């Protein structure tokens, strides 16, 4: 299993949540980490914590919805470290609303730009370097990319698109030495719900998820790193998620009811 000592690992959405936890988890292996997100101050804080654990870091404030900014991100990473071994597409935003209650469709466009194109753009510019390194692409997606989820029509659509893109890319890259890992977490404690849009396009007032009863970002990060080390094809983190993939083939109505119940219970 490959370690990440000395490897150049670029993580988007690195300023908080799963991205931050993933950088900290990797840092103990002494990689060269490139941290990208929009919040420069938060990135600097994460970078300092990573350096205390042994990593070298480069902070590149980046809006992943901007193709030119993603090109600059990759260029700066390669200019600093002379290579790029791993790209982790983690940046994401959410939305919580019944579709019939939606008053503003602009968040649908925003989510598609961040969650889908925000993975496509960095991957496009990173791929030549990853080919040379026989490296890795990782996409932090969601179980919502495998099954429909009520109140998350916008989010689930972007995650379906993301998984479709990376599954297709994996096939195109057969024989290249570049692996593609798609990660599908269940509910994870992070800031994404605190930044989710509601029916009127504004941030939701409160999370409907029982945050204390779900997986922490740190637990999630540990599982992601194990999957990366093994170059796994897809990581589905819960038994419920794994069973759901099979049940969808034989009892799709039951899967719908399970999804509705999970959202209703908030876990």
Backbone bond lengths (Angstrom), bond angles and torsions (degrees), N, CA, C in turn:
res aa  C-N    CA-C-N  psi(-1)  N-CA   C-N-CA  omega(-1)  CA-C   N-CA-C  phi
1 X - - - 1.469 - - 1.531 109.48 -
2 X 1.330 116.61 129.94 1.465 118.66 -177.25 1.512 111.91 -72.15
3 X 1.344 115.98 137.02 1.453 120.29 170.21 1.516 108.75 -92.31
4 X 1.318 116.48 178.27 1.458 119.75 -175.96 1.522 112.82 -117.21
5 X 1.323 117.45 15.20 1.462 120.80 176.07 1.528 109.50 -60.42
6 X 1.321 116.30 122.36 1.451 120.87 178.78 1.508 115.27 77.87
7 X 1.319 118.67 -7.93 1.455 121.84 179.49 1.527 110.53 -75.83
8 X 1.315 115.65 148.56 1.459 121.36 177.72 1.525 108.04 -94.63
9 X 1.328 115.99 114.67 1.458 122.53 -175.29 1.524 108.79 -120.51
10 X 1.308 116.54 119.87 1.467 122.18 179.32 1.524 108.84 -103.18
11 X 1.321 116.58 126.14 1.468 121.99 -178.09 1.525 109.11 -122.73
12 X 1.326 117.37 121.54 1.459 120.49 172.97 1.530 109.41 -89.69
13 X 1.318 116.04 158.74 1.458 119.30 -175.94 1.515 111.36 62.55
14 X 1.347 116.15 36.66 1.467 121.21 -170.98 1.519 113.91 -86.06
15 X 1.324 118.68 -3.29 1.462 120.07 -171.53 1.518 113.85 -81.24
16 X 1.328 117.98 -18.10 1.462 119.88 -177.10 1.529 110.34 -161.28
17 X 1.333 115.44 175.65 1.458 121.18 173.96 1.514 114.29 59.23
18 X 1.331 116.05 -139.35 1.458 121.55 -177.20 1.526 111.00 -62.12
19 X 1.341 117.10 -38.93 1.451 120.18 -179.24 1.513 112.20 -61.14
20 X 1.324 116.75 -46.44 1.462 120.84 177.99 1.526 110.43 -61.69
21 X 1.333 116.58 -47.69 1.463 120.49 -178.87 1.521 111.37 -62.37
22 X 1.308 117.10 -35.98 1.460 120.99 179.53 1.528 110.98 -67.21
23 X 1.330 117.08 -42.42 1.467 120.41 176.88 1.524 111.12 -60.90
24 X 1.318 116.70 -43.58 1.462 120.48 -179.85 1.523 111.29 -66.70
25 X 1.319 117.36 -37.08 1.462 121.39 178.41 1.525 110.76 -65.84
26 X 1.323 116.61 -41.62 1.457 120.85 -179.87 1.523 112.22 -72.19
27 X 1.326 116.77 -30.18 1.464 121.65 -170.59 1.527 112.64 -56.73
28 X 1.318 117.59 -34.14 1.469 120.35 -178.51 1.529 112.27 -63.69
29 X 1.326 117.35 -20.66 1.465 121.01 178.07 1.530 112.13 -84.15
30 X 1.329 116.61 -0.34 1.470 123.29 177.90 1.527 113.63 62.72
31 X 1.309 117.19 49.98 1.462 119.64 173.74 1.522 110.58 -82.93
32 X 1.317 115.76 -179.95 1.451 122.27 168.95 1.529 106.29 -105.45
33 X 1.307 116.34 107.46 1.461 122.56 -171.54 1.520 111.17 -98.85
34 X 1.325 115.63 132.72 1.458 122.36 172.24 1.520 106.84 -109.61
35 X 1.320 116.84 116.66 1.461 122.83 -173.72 1.528 109.32 -104.84
36 X 1.321 116.14 124.00 1.461 121.33 -178.25 1.523 110.70 -126.95
37 X 1.315 116.12 137.29 1.460 125.30 173.29 1.524 105.73 -176.82
38 X 1.319 117.69 179.28 1.469 119.69 -179.25 1.525 112.52 -84.37
39 X 1.328 118.12 -28.31 1.456 122.23 -173.92 1.531 110.50 -87.24
40 X 1.330 116.35 98.42 1.468 120.81 -175.22 1.524 112.02 -63.15
41 X 1.323 117.28 -42.22 1.461 120.30 -178.21 1.524 111.06 -63.44
42 X 1.324 116.55 -43.80 1.465 119.90 178.69 1.524 111.11 -64.29
43 X 1.322 116.78 -38.49 1.465 120.35 177.78 1.520 111.22 -62.17
44 X 1.319 116.60 -42.54 1.465 120.21 179.87 1.526 110.97 -61.59
45 X 1.337 115.85 -37.81 1.462 119.90 178.27 1.526 111.20 -65.13
46 X 1.338 116.53 -44.52 1.468 120.11 178.03 1.522 110.13 -63.43
47 X 1.334 116.35 -41.99 1.462 120.27 -179.53 1.532 111.22 -60.39
48 X 1.333 116.85 -41.66 1.464 120.20 179.19 1.523 110.72 -62.02
49 X 1.334 116.84 -41.87 1.467 120.00 178.61 1.529 110.82 -65.36
50 X 1.325 116.82 -38.14 1.466 120.51 179.69 1.525 110.80 -67.33
51 X 1.328 117.02 -39.59 1.456 119.77 179.58 1.527 111.59 -66.37
52 X 1.324 116.88 -33.57 1.464 120.08 175.58 1.527 111.17 -62.69
53 X 1.333 116.22 -27.73 1.466 120.57 -179.75 1.528 112.43 -89.64
54 X 1.323 117.14 -3.72 1.458 118.88 174.28 1.505 116.85 117.49
55 X 1.342 118.57 -3.35 1.456 120.97 -178.25 1.525 111.55 -85.58
56 X 1.328 116.33 153.23 1.457 121.67 162.88 1.529 106.60 -90.50
57 X 1.311 117.43 146.89 1.463 118.60 -175.42 1.517 112.23 -135.41
58 X 1.309 113.80 154.61 1.458 123.43 169.96 1.517 107.33 -136.23
59 X 1.313 117.41 124.30 1.464 122.84 178.67 1.522 108.88 -98.69
60 X 1.338 116.11 126.18 1.462 120.84 178.42 1.529 108.11 -131.78
61 X 1.326 119.06 95.05 1.472 120.34 176.22 1.530 109.38 -57.48
62 X 1.334 115.67 126.39 1.463 120.11 -171.20 1.520 110.47 -147.01
63 X 1.320 115.61 137.50 1.454 122.89 168.58 1.523 106.89 -98.83
64 X 1.334 117.58 108.95 1.463 120.38 -173.44 1.521 113.31 -71.07
65 X 1.333 117.98 -7.82 1.473 119.95 175.70 1.524 111.04 -82.06
66 X 1.306 117.96 -4.53 1.461 124.10 -178.81 1.530 108.34 -105.56
67 X 1.339 116.80 110.48 1.458 120.42 -176.21 1.526 111.55 -60.78
68 X 1.328 117.09 -39.58 1.468 120.24 -179.99 1.521 111.02 -66.12
69 X 1.334 117.16 -37.17 1.458 120.57 177.69 1.526 110.74 -65.53
70 X 1.322 117.09 -36.66 1.467 120.30 177.86 1.519 111.27 -68.61
71 X 1.323 116.53 -36.07 1.458 119.92 175.25 1.527 110.54 -63.19
72 X 1.333 116.30 -42.56 1.459 121.27 178.17 1.529 111.16 -65.60
73 X 1.318 117.20 -38.06 1.462 121.98 177.73 1.524 110.87 -57.45
74 X 1.319 116.32 -51.07 1.458 120.33 -179.14 1.530 110.40 -65.59
75 X 1.318 116.59 -41.35 1.455 120.20 -179.83 1.528 111.37 -61.07
76 X 1.313 117.42 -41.78 1.460 120.77 179.62 1.527 111.27 -67.51
77 X 1.335 116.20 -38.36 1.467 119.65 178.03 1.523 110.90 -61.22
78 X 1.327 116.08 -46.34 1.463 120.74 -178.13 1.524 110.93 -70.56
79 X 1.337 117.07 -36.97 1.461 119.80 177.85 1.523 111.47 -63.29
80 X 1.316 116.35 -37.21 1.463 120.49 -178.29 1.528 112.16 -77.39
81 X 1.326 116.57 -44.23 1.463 119.74 -170.84 1.532 114.33 -113.12
82 X 1.336 117.27 -1.79 1.475 122.89 174.51 1.521 114.30 68.14
83 X 1.307 117.93 12.30 1.466 120.78 179.52 1.523 108.79 -169.27
84 X 1.317 114.82 169.24 1.463 121.63 170.27 1.517 107.20 -145.67
85 X 1.332 116.08 118.19 1.461 121.48 -175.04 1.525 113.33 -102.12
86 X 1.322 116.85 -34.39 1.465 120.78 -174.53 1.527 109.12 -140.82
87 X 1.329 115.74 133.88 1.464 122.02 171.58 1.515 108.29 -117.51
88 X 1.328 116.33 123.12 1.469 121.84 176.14 1.519 107.86 -110.52
89 X 1.333 116.25 110.11 1.455 122.38 177.15 1.528 108.61 -87.45
90 X 1.319 115.60 100.75 1.461 119.96 -173.60 1.521 113.28 -120.24
91 X 1.324 119.01 -16.94 1.465 121.07 -175.99 1.528 110.52 -58.93
92 X 1.331 115.76 137.14 1.466 118.77 179.79 1.509 112.38 -166.64
93 X 1.321 115.25 154.37 1.460 122.67 174.28 1.521 108.71 -133.55
94 X 1.337 116.37 164.17 1.456 120.35 -175.09 1.515 113.55 -126.20
95 X 1.326 114.78 175.05 1.459 122.23 175.00 1.514 108.01 -151.49
96 X 1.334 116.83 138.53 1.463 122.63 179.74 1.521 108.71 -127.20
97 X 1.327 116.18 106.72 1.468 119.24 -179.82 1.523 109.74 -172.35
98 X 1.347 115.71 141.42 1.462 119.48 167.57 1.525 107.66 -68.59
99 X 1.313 116.55 136.47 1.460 119.50 -174.93 1.526 112.06 -58.55
100 X 1.332 117.36 -38.29 1.464 119.67 -178.18 1.521 112.51 -70.62
101 X 1.349 117.03 -13.38 1.462 120.61 177.80 1.526 112.83 -94.98
102 X 1.330 116.72 -7.78 1.462 120.39 -175.68 1.525 110.92 -65.38
103 X 1.319 115.15 130.92 1.465 121.61 179.42 1.522 112.65 -106.83
104 X 1.322 116.86 -15.17 1.455 121.81 -175.59 1.529 108.12 -141.65
105 X 1.322 117.19 117.57 1.460 121.19 -176.64 1.532 113.58 -86.31
106 X 1.297 117.12 -3.84 1.466 118.85 -177.86 1.527 113.26 -59.96
107 X 1.352 119.91 -35.55 1.469 118.10 176.82 1.532 113.81 -60.07
108 X 1.337 117.49 -27.06 1.465 119.44 176.48 1.526 110.77 -61.80
109 X 1.329 115.62 -39.80 1.458 120.14 177.56 1.530 110.44 -70.55
110 X 1.324 116.56 -41.24 1.469 120.12 179.65 1.517 111.21 -60.74
111 X 1.327 116.69 -46.93 1.466 120.13 -179.48 1.525 111.20 -61.93
112 X 1.307 117.29 -39.63 1.462 118.90 179.67 1.530 110.93 -66.41
113 X 1.311 116.90 -37.19 1.462 119.58 178.81 1.527 111.07 -67.88
114 X 1.334 117.01 -41.93 1.470 119.62 -177.53 1.525 111.35 -77.67
115 X 1.308 116.97 -55.37 1.465 121.11 -170.09 1.524 113.60 -75.22
116 X 1.328 116.53 -33.09 1.464 119.67 -178.62 1.533 111.40 -101.27
117 X 1.336 117.48 -65.34 1.460 119.49 -178.98 1.524 111.49 -64.35
118 X 1.332 117.09 -27.35 1.460 120.92 176.77 1.515 113.29 -68.44
119 X 1.328 117.14 -10.62 1.469 122.09 169.42 1.528 111.34 -99.40
120 X 1.334 115.71 -36.01 1.465 119.91 -178.78 1.527 111.13 -64.59
121 X 1.333 117.48 -47.40 1.464 120.46 -175.29 1.528 112.98 -60.77
122 X 1.358 119.34 -51.79 1.475 117.81 178.63 1.523 112.54 -61.57
123 X 1.331 116.65 -37.56 1.457 119.95 -178.76 1.521 110.76 -64.72
124 X 1.314 116.63 -41.41 1.469 120.95 -179.72 1.532 110.74 -57.88
125 X 1.314 116.44 -47.18 1.459 120.15 -176.23 1.533 112.67 -78.79
126 X 1.319 116.97 -25.41 1.463 120.60 -179.95 1.520 112.95 -82.35
127 X 1.315 117.92 -24.88 1.458 121.20 -167.91 1.534 114.40 -58.12
128 X 1.323 120.76 -42.90 1.476 118.18 178.56 1.534 112.42 -58.67
129 X 1.316 116.86 -37.11 1.458 120.51 179.80 1.527 110.97 -73.17
130 X 1.325 116.27 -38.08 1.459 120.09 178.15 1.524 110.84 -66.52
131 X 1.313 117.46 -34.52 1.461 120.55 176.08 1.527 110.92 -62.46
132 X 1.325 115.95 -44.48 1.463 119.22 179.29 1.523 111.54 -62.76
133 X 1.314 116.07 -35.25 1.467 120.74 -178.07 1.527 113.32 -87.18
134 X 1.358 116.57 -6.29 1.474 120.74 -170.67 1.530 108.05 49.85
135 X 1.325 113.61 51.42 1.453 121.31 -169.87 1.515 115.01 -93.16
136 X 1.333 114.45 -149.15 1.461 120.90 -172.28 1.523 111.22 -136.39
137 X 1.320 114.97 144.90 1.460 122.54 167.56 1.521 107.16 -117.19
138 X 1.314 116.37 131.02 1.465 121.86 178.16 1.524 108.07 -123.21
139 X 1.308 116.80 132.80 1.463 121.78 176.09 1.515 108.97 -118.92
140 X 1.322 116.86 118.04 1.459 120.87 175.80 1.518 106.60 -86.71
141 X 1.317 115.24 102.83 1.457 121.70 -177.06 1.526 109.27 -105.48
142 X 1.323 118.19 -128.94 1.463 121.56 -175.72 1.517 109.46 -170.25
143 X 1.334 116.27 156.91 1.465 119.48 169.87 1.516 110.82 -59.55
144 X 1.329 116.90 -24.48 1.465 120.68 176.95 1.517 111.88 -66.56
145 X 1.328 117.03 -12.76 1.454 120.51 174.28 1.511 112.96 -84.94
146 X 1.325 117.32 -7.50 1.461 122.24 179.39 1.516 112.48 -109.21
147 X 1.329 116.58 -27.18 1.464 121.49 -179.42 1.518 109.53 -138.83
148 X 1.311 116.12 151.59 1.452 119.64 173.68 1.519 110.99 -66.72
149 X 1.334 115.58 147.17 1.465 121.32 -179.36 1.520 108.57 -135.48
150 X 1.345 118.73 124.69 1.462 119.64 178.84 1.520 112.07 -63.07
151 X 1.300 116.11 149.21 1.466 125.67 -177.00 1.532 112.50 73.38
152 X 1.322 116.96 0.49 1.461 119.96 -175.98 1.530 111.95 -130.95
153 X 1.326 116.80 39.42 1.459 119.51 -179.42 1.525 111.13 -58.53
154 X 1.326 117.18 -43.56 1.469 120.29 -179.45 1.519 110.74 -66.87
155 X 1.326 116.45 -48.74 1.460 121.57 -176.80 1.526 111.12 -64.53
156 X 1.337 116.79 -48.19 1.463 120.30 -177.78 1.524 111.10 -61.50
157 X 1.323 117.74 -38.29 1.457 120.38 179.70 1.519 111.26 -62.33
158 X 1.335 116.86 -41.90 1.464 119.18 -179.82 1.519 111.35 -67.70
159 X 1.322 116.41 -35.97 1.459 119.30 -179.32 1.530 111.51 -74.45
160 X 1.344 117.55 -33.16 1.466 119.55 171.56 1.530 110.09 -61.11
161 X 1.328 116.02 -43.33 1.463 120.15 179.33 1.525 110.83 -63.24
162 X 1.320 116.02 -42.74 1.464 120.45 -179.39 1.521 110.85 -61.49
163 X 1.327 117.23 -47.08 1.463 120.07 -179.37 1.526 110.50 -64.98
164 X 1.326 117.59 -40.66 1.459 120.40 177.77 1.521 111.77 -59.83
165 X 1.322 116.00 -41.09 1.465 120.43 179.03 1.519 111.05 -62.96
166 X 1.334 116.83 -49.66 1.460 119.07 -174.80 1.528 112.35 -74.39
167 X 1.322 118.83 -30.33 1.463 119.77 173.44 1.530 110.08 -64.41
168 X 1.330 116.53 -40.43 1.468 120.69 178.59 1.527 110.74 -67.59
169 X 1.337 116.39 -42.55 1.457 120.43 179.53 1.516 111.14 -62.05
170 X 1.318 116.58 -39.09 1.472 120.29 179.97 1.527 110.32 -56.46
171 X 1.318 115.88 -43.28 1.469 119.79 -179.26 1.525 110.19 -66.14
172 X 1.321 116.82 -41.51 1.459 120.59 179.45 1.530 111.70 -62.68
173 X 1.328 116.62 -30.35 1.463 121.01 -175.18 1.527 113.55 -92.06
174 X 1.316 117.66 6.04 1.468 119.93 178.66 1.523 109.50 -56.26
175 X 1.330 115.11 131.68 1.448 120.62 178.81 1.515 114.62 86.47
176 X 1.323 117.10 -6.11 1.470 120.38 -177.95 1.521 112.73 -85.89
177 X 1.336 116.48 -17.05 1.456 120.56 -173.57 1.507 113.84 88.98
178 X 1.340 117.32 -7.05 1.469 121.53 178.56 1.526 108.61 -91.65
179 X 1.328 116.67 123.38 1.460 120.71 178.75 1.520 110.59 -97.49
180 X 1.312 115.78 153.75 1.464 122.73 178.85 1.525 108.19 -125.12
181 X 1.317 115.85 120.51 1.463 122.22 179.09 1.519 109.10 -116.34
182 X 1.319 116.79 125.13 1.464 122.12 175.85 1.522 108.24 -106.92
183 X 1.305 116.58 127.48 1.466 122.97 -178.02 1.521 108.46 -107.35
184 X 1.322 115.80 128.79 1.469 120.96 -178.19 1.530 109.93 -122.29
185 X 1.337 117.72 82.65 1.461 119.65 177.51 1.521 111.54 -69.31
186 X 1.326 114.79 160.82 1.459 122.23 168.37 1.528 105.07 -92.04
187 X 1.310 120.31 -152.32 1.460 120.76 176.00 1.526 110.09 -62.93
188 X 1.324 116.51 130.94 1.463 123.12 178.29 1.522 108.35 -131.22
189 X 1.335 116.36 138.46 1.463 119.63 176.83 1.519 109.70 -68.50
190 X 1.304 116.53 112.63 1.462 121.96 178.68 1.516 108.37 -158.29
191 X 1.328 115.53 -179.64 1.462 120.12 -177.09 1.512 112.87 -86.14
192 X 1.331 119.49 -0.35 1.455 119.95 -172.48 1.530 112.20 -63.24
193 X 1.360 117.09 -37.09 1.463 117.31 -179.25 1.523 111.14 -73.65
194 X 1.330 117.12 -29.25 1.463 120.28 177.40 1.525 111.59 -68.54
195 X 1.355 115.99 -16.88 1.459 120.39 179.31 1.517 111.65 -111.67
196 X 1.333 117.25 13.57 1.462 120.41 -177.86 1.525 111.16 -79.99
197 X 1.320 115.07 143.71 1.458 120.77 177.46 1.522 110.31 -80.05
198 X 1.335 116.51 147.61 1.450 122.59 175.11 1.520 111.13 -101.18
199 X 1.327 118.25 -168.81 1.470 121.73 -176.56 1.523 113.94 -57.93
200 X 1.340 117.18 -32.21 1.455 120.34 -177.88 1.522 113.20 -92.67
201 X 1.340 116.52 6.53 1.449 120.69 179.67 1.512 114.01 89.36
202 X 1.334 116.88 -11.66 1.463 120.09 178.53 1.522 110.17 -87.25
203 X 1.332 115.58 162.01 1.465 120.53 -179.74 1.518 110.11 -62.16
204 X 1.326 117.13 137.32 1.461 120.63 -179.38 1.520 109.85 -63.56
205 X 1.318 115.88 148.08 1.466 120.59 -176.03 1.521 112.69 -70.15
206 X 1.329 116.75 -37.18 1.466 120.24 -177.32 1.518 109.67 -152.36
207 X 1.325 115.70 149.23 1.451 120.85 178.75 1.530 110.25 -75.10
208 X 1.338 118.03 135.22 1.466 120.48 175.96 1.514 112.76 -83.37
209 X 1.323 116.86 -0.81 1.460 121.71 -176.27 1.522 110.37 -91.53
210 X 1.320 116.52 139.74 1.464 121.63 176.11 1.519 108.55 -77.59
211 X 1.314 115.87 85.77 1.453 121.84 -170.54 1.530 113.03 -57.57
212 X 1.326 117.62 -35.42 1.464 120.27 -176.67 1.524 112.63 -70.66
213 X 1.338 117.42 -15.23 1.463 120.81 -173.80 1.514 113.00 -105.43
214 X 1.325 118.56 6.72 1.453 120.39 -176.86 1.532 110.68 -116.67
215 X 1.314 115.97 172.53 1.463 122.62 -176.58 1.530 111.10 -61.64
216 X 1.315 116.21 140.47 1.461 120.53 176.19 1.531 109.64 -80.09
217 X 1.325 115.71 160.44 1.462 120.26 176.79 1.523 110.70 -62.20
218 X 1.326 117.38 -33.88 1.455 121.30 179.98 1.529 111.38 -67.41
219 X 1.333 116.93 -42.28 1.461 119.85 176.18 1.523 110.57 -62.09
220 X 1.310 115.67 -43.24 1.458 120.64 178.63 1.521 110.60 -60.20
221 X 1.335 116.82 -45.51 1.465 120.97 -177.99 1.522 111.60 -60.72
222 X 1.322 117.34 -40.59 1.468 119.86 179.83 1.527 110.42 -61.21
223 X 1.312 117.13 -41.00 1.458 120.11 179.70 1.524 111.09 -69.22
224 X 1.318 116.69 -37.09 1.463 120.10 178.71 1.525 110.37 -63.55
225 X 1.328 117.53 -44.84 1.462 120.39 -179.39 1.524 110.78 -62.40
226 X 1.336 117.70 -39.93 1.471 119.54 176.94 1.524 110.77 -61.24
227 X 1.329 116.16 -42.70 1.468 119.79 179.00 1.524 111.29 -65.08
228 X 1.328 116.78 -38.17 1.462 120.87 176.87 1.522 110.83 -62.98
229 X 1.317 116.33 -45.31 1.462 120.67 -178.93 1.523 111.26 -61.22
230 X 1.307 116.41 -32.66 1.467 120.73 -179.54 1.533 112.16 -91.48
231 X 1.328 116.12 -1.52 1.471 121.98 -176.72 1.527 110.53 50.81
232 X 1.307 115.33 46.55 1.460 120.02 -179.62 1.524 110.66 -67.87
233 X 1.305 115.13 151.52 1.460 121.81 179.39 1.521 110.96 -71.60
234 X 1.320 116.88 -48.33 1.465 121.96 -179.67 1.508 109.33 -147.88
235 X 1.326 115.69 138.96 1.464 121.69 176.10 1.518 108.65 -114.86
236 X 1.335 115.88 111.34 1.465 122.75 171.30 1.513 105.83 -106.74
237 X 1.329 117.52 120.77 1.462 120.64 -163.11 1.519 115.97 -86.78
238 X 1.316 119.06 -14.93 1.460 119.44 -175.32 1.524 110.83 -124.59
239 X 1.326 115.19 153.57 1.465 120.10 175.99 1.517 110.08 -61.21
240 X 1.323 116.54 -39.19 1.461 120.23 179.10 1.526 110.74 -59.66
241 X 1.323 115.65 -41.57 1.460 119.61 179.10 1.514 112.02 -65.84
242 X 1.332 116.89 -41.08 1.463 120.52 -179.87 1.525 111.18 -66.99
243 X 1.329 115.70 -43.11 1.466 119.05 178.01 1.521 111.36 -65.08
244 X 1.328 115.82 -36.19 1.454 119.86 -179.03 1.512 113.27 -60.31
245 X 1.337 117.16 -34.60 1.466 120.39 -179.97 1.523 111.01 -63.62
246 X 1.344 115.77 -37.92 1.463 119.40 -179.81 1.524 111.14 -79.98
247 X 1.331 116.44 -40.60 1.463 119.61 179.79 1.517 112.36 -61.81
248 X 1.342 115.72 -30.22 1.460 119.41 -179.65 1.525 111.57 -60.99
249 X 1.342 116.29 -27.63 1.457 120.47 -179.81 1.525 112.33 -77.91
250 X 1.347 116.29 -32.57 1.468 119.24 -172.56 1.524 113.15 -111.88
251 X 1.320 117.36 -23.29 1.471 120.99 -177.90 1.522 109.62 -145.42
252 X 1.331 117.78 65.64 1.465 120.21 -175.04 1.526 113.47 -61.45
253 X 1.337 116.97 -31.94 1.458 119.57 178.66 1.519 111.73 -64.37
254 X 1.331 115.97 -36.59 1.465 120.21 177.69 1.528 110.49 -65.01
255 X 1.331 116.91 -40.76 1.465 120.46 178.09 1.526 110.32 -61.79
256 X 1.325 117.22 -39.52 1.467 120.36 177.13 1.524 110.72 -59.59
257 X 1.332 116.06 -43.60 1.467 119.65 -178.79 1.526 111.02 -67.57
258 X 1.328 116.69 -38.24 1.464 120.15 178.39 1.529 110.00 -63.45
259 X 1.330 116.88 -43.49 1.468 120.54 179.70 1.522 110.91 -62.89
260 X 1.321 116.39 -43.19 1.468 119.91 179.40 1.522 110.42 -63.66
261 X 1.328 117.86 -40.74 1.453 121.24 179.90 1.516 112.09 -67.03
262 X 1.335 117.02 -38.88 1.457 120.18 179.81 1.519 111.40 -63.22
263 X 1.323 116.57 -41.83 1.465 120.13 178.47 1.510 110.34 -67.93
264 X 1.327 117.31 -39.20 1.461 121.08 -179.87 1.526 111.08 -63.52
265 X 1.337 116.28 -38.89 1.475 120.29 -179.16 1.525 111.70 -82.68
266 X 1.315 116.91 -17.22 1.466 119.84 179.08 1.507 113.65 74.42
267 X 1.339 116.83 26.97 1.467 120.27 177.34 1.523 110.35 -163.89
